[in-house]
């Protein structure tokens, strides 16, 4: 994760936004909504999540500066967050109770935030722009592709769930969780390595 390519960044953003894992959550939350409006709501929520992540992509460095956060601390924190998210993907917990707390048509919360633009997605965007700010256009493209994938998958959520079945969907979810776990460990180790190097340099001064 020292350097990222457009493809690896796109895959990482798709993993952290987790469209397949969001299928049962979206179906549960939109079950009480008129079927004719469900896709419009999904498109709206994906666009809201896209706008939020774009904000952190454009102003991420300023956010880090204001909060006095270094790239090293962000890398370690991002690795920890991704690791926790990946564990949840591998060992899923029932979300039905949370879904029942939302009445009427959901707006922004919890669909756009935190299901799509959650802490892991925001941390990933911040990390990309902090490490390689000169490649901002590539990160915009990667984020755009990831959001399009989310829109397509969630737009056909019911059909995908019916076609794949619960067991296959869960298997895909756990496979993505395993991949994300490896990425999280790599980010965490890179952050720790950078921190150790900082300590060694400080000790030699």
C-alpha positions as CSV (number, residue, x, y, z in Angstrom):
1,X,0.0,0.0,0.0
2,X,3.0,2.4,-0.3
3,X,1.8,3.2,-3.8
4,X,-1.5,2.4,-5.4
5,X,-2.5,1.9,-9.0
6,X,-5.8,2.9,-10.4
7,X,-7.0,-0.7,-10.5
8,X,-5.9,-1.5,-6.9
9,X,-7.5,1.7,-5.6
10,X,-10.8,0.9,-7.4
11,X,-10.8,-2.7,-6.0
12,X,-10.1,-1.4,-2.5
13,X,-12.9,1.2,-2.7
14,X,-15.3,-1.4,-4.0
15,X,-14.3,-3.7,-1.1
16,X,-14.7,-1.0,1.6
17,X,-18.1,0.3,0.2
18,X,-19.1,-3.4,0.2
19,X,-22.1,-3.4,-2.3
20,X,-22.8,-7.1,-2.0
21,X,-22.7,-7.0,1.8
22,X,-25.2,-4.0,1.7
23,X,-27.8,-6.0,-0.4
24,X,-29.7,-7.5,2.6
25,X,-29.5,-4.3,4.5
26,X,-30.9,-2.2,1.6
27,X,-33.6,-4.8,0.9
28,X,-34.7,-4.8,4.6
29,X,-34.7,-1.0,4.9
30,X,-36.5,-0.4,1.6
31,X,-39.1,-3.2,2.0
32,X,-41.7,-0.8,3.3
33,X,-41.0,1.7,0.4
34,X,-43.1,1.7,-2.8
35,X,-41.2,-0.6,-5.3
36,X,-41.5,2.2,-8.0
37,X,-39.3,4.5,-5.8
38,X,-36.7,2.0,-4.6
39,X,-34.2,2.5,-7.4
40,X,-34.6,6.3,-7.2
41,X,-33.8,6.2,-3.5
42,X,-30.8,3.9,-4.2
43,X,-29.5,6.3,-6.9
44,X,-30.0,9.3,-4.5
45,X,-28.2,7.6,-1.6
46,X,-25.3,6.5,-3.8
47,X,-25.0,10.1,-5.1
48,X,-25.0,11.4,-1.6
49,X,-22.3,9.0,-0.5
50,X,-20.3,9.9,-3.6
51,X,-20.6,13.6,-2.7
52,X,-19.4,12.9,0.8
53,X,-16.4,10.9,-0.3
54,X,-15.6,13.4,-3.0
55,X,-15.5,16.1,-0.3
56,X,-12.9,14.1,1.7
57,X,-11.0,13.4,-1.5
58,X,-10.8,17.2,-2.4
59,X,-10.3,18.5,1.1
60,X,-8.8,15.5,2.8
61,X,-5.4,17.1,3.2
62,X,-6.9,20.2,4.8
63,X,-8.9,18.1,7.1
64,X,-5.8,16.2,8.2
65,X,-3.9,19.5,8.7
66,X,-6.7,21.0,10.8
67,X,-6.9,17.9,13.0
68,X,-3.0,17.7,13.1
69,X,-3.1,14.1,11.8
70,X,0.0,12.6,10.1
71,X,0.0,10.2,7.2
72,X,1.5,7.6,9.5
73,X,-1.3,7.8,12.1
74,X,-3.9,7.8,9.3
75,X,-2.3,4.6,7.9
76,X,-2.4,2.8,11.2
77,X,-5.9,4.0,12.0
78,X,-7.1,3.1,8.5
79,X,-5.6,-0.4,8.9
80,X,-7.3,-0.9,12.2
81,X,-10.7,0.2,10.8
82,X,-10.4,-1.9,7.7
83,X,-9.5,-4.9,9.9
84,X,-12.5,-4.4,12.1
85,X,-14.8,-4.1,9.0
86,X,-13.3,-7.2,7.4
87,X,-13.9,-9.2,10.6
88,X,-17.5,-8.1,10.4
89,X,-17.7,-9.3,6.8
90,X,-16.2,-12.7,7.7
91,X,-18.3,-13.1,10.9
92,X,-21.5,-11.1,10.1
93,X,-23.9,-10.1,12.8
94,X,-27.7,-9.7,12.3
95,X,-28.7,-6.1,11.5
96,X,-32.4,-6.6,11.6
97,X,-32.9,-4.7,14.8
98,X,-31.2,-1.6,13.4
99,X,-33.3,-1.8,10.2
100,X,-36.5,-1.8,12.2
101,X,-35.6,1.5,13.8
102,X,-35.9,3.3,10.5
103,X,-39.5,4.3,9.7
104,X,-40.7,5.8,6.4
105,X,-38.4,6.5,3.6
106,X,-34.7,6.6,4.7
107,X,-32.7,9.6,3.8
108,X,-28.9,9.9,4.1
109,X,-28.7,7.8,7.3
110,X,-28.2,4.9,7.4
111,X,-28.0,4.1,3.6
112,X,-25.5,6.7,2.4
113,X,-23.9,6.9,5.8
114,X,-22.6,4.6,7.1
115,X,-23.5,1.7,4.8
116,X,-21.8,3.2,1.7
117,X,-19.7,6.1,2.9
118,X,-18.7,4.6,6.2
119,X,-15.5,5.2,8.3
120,X,-13.5,2.6,6.3
121,X,-14.4,4.3,3.0
122,X,-13.6,7.8,4.3
123,X,-10.3,6.6,5.8
124,X,-9.4,4.9,2.5
125,X,-10.1,8.1,0.5
126,X,-8.1,10.2,3.0
127,X,-5.2,7.8,2.9
128,X,-5.1,7.7,-1.0
129,X,-5.1,11.5,-1.3
130,X,-2.6,12.0,1.6
131,X,0.0,9.6,0.2
132,X,-0.3,10.6,-3.5
133,X,-2.1,13.9,-3.8
134,X,-0.7,14.4,-7.4
135,X,-2.8,11.5,-8.6
136,X,-6.1,13.0,-7.5
137,X,-7.7,12.6,-10.9
138,X,-7.0,8.9,-10.7
139,X,-8.6,8.6,-7.3
140,X,-11.7,10.5,-8.6
141,X,-11.9,8.0,-11.4
142,X,-11.5,5.0,-9.0
143,X,-14.1,6.4,-6.7
144,X,-16.5,7.0,-9.6
145,X,-16.1,3.4,-10.8
146,X,-16.7,2.1,-7.2
147,X,-19.9,4.2,-6.8
148,X,-21.2,3.0,-10.2
149,X,-20.6,-0.6,-9.1
150,X,-22.5,0.1,-5.9
151,X,-25.4,1.7,-7.8
152,X,-25.7,-1.2,-10.2
153,X,-25.4,-3.9,-7.5
154,X,-27.8,-2.2,-5.1
155,X,-30.2,-1.2,-8.0
156,X,-30.6,-4.9,-8.8
157,X,-30.3,-6.0,-5.1
158,X,-33.5,-8.1,-5.0
159,X,-32.7,-9.9,-8.3
160,X,-29.1,-10.6,-7.3
161,X,-30.3,-11.9,-3.9
162,X,-32.8,-14.2,-5.6
163,X,-30.4,-15.4,-8.2
164,X,-27.4,-16.0,-6.0
165,X,-29.3,-17.1,-2.9
166,X,-28.4,-16.4,0.7
167,X,-25.6,-18.9,1.0
168,X,-23.7,-17.8,-2.2
169,X,-24.1,-14.1,-1.2
170,X,-22.7,-14.9,2.2
171,X,-19.8,-16.8,0.7
172,X,-18.9,-13.8,-1.6
173,X,-19.1,-11.5,1.4
174,X,-16.7,-13.7,3.5
175,X,-14.3,-14.0,0.5
176,X,-14.2,-10.2,0.2
177,X,-13.7,-10.0,3.9
178,X,-10.6,-12.2,3.7
179,X,-9.2,-10.1,0.9
180,X,-9.9,-6.9,2.9
181,X,-8.2,-8.5,6.0
182,X,-5.0,-8.9,4.0
183,X,-5.2,-5.3,2.7
184,X,-5.8,-4.1,6.3
185,X,-2.8,-5.9,7.7
186,X,-0.6,-4.6,4.9
187,X,-1.8,-1.0,5.7
188,X,-1.2,-1.5,9.4
189,X,2.3,-3.0,9.0
190,X,3.2,-0.1,6.6
191,X,2.0,2.4,9.1
192,X,3.9,0.7,12.0
193,X,7.1,0.5,9.8
194,X,6.8,4.3,9.0
195,X,6.3,5.0,12.7
196,X,9.4,3.0,13.7
197,X,11.5,4.7,11.1
198,X,10.4,8.1,12.5
199,X,11.5,7.1,15.9
200,X,14.8,5.9,14.7
201,X,15.4,9.1,12.8
202,X,14.4,11.2,15.8
203,X,16.9,9.1,17.9
204,X,19.8,9.9,15.6
205,X,19.2,13.6,15.6
